[in-house]
Amino acid sequence: MKLFKSILLGLALTTATGAFAEPAYTKGVVKKVAPDAGKVTIIHEELINLEMPAMTMVFRVADEAMFGQLEPGANIEFVAERVNGKLTVTELK
């Protein structure tokens, strides 16, 4: 019975911390693409998960394959996270 209670408590804590939550996608417009540097400049709306207001900023790109979807002027939806202390685009729609 103790094991069952521990499992339920762990599941409740995982759910409460958002481990199963959908990633927070943000809308933006690609301003500049620099594949050689592994970076993209995006004019974006508020990044709620990072507590940042809307602005223009440079991000690293987690996967080089993403550069195929990034071109100046493109409207995108993306997820940005801190990866090893660097703001990084980790997902694209």
Secondary structure, 3 states (H helix, E strand, C coil): CHHHHHHHHHHHHHHHCCCCCCCCCEEEEEEEEEHHHCEEEEEECCEHHHCECCEEEEEEECCHHHHHHCCCCCEEEEEEEEECCEEEEEEEC
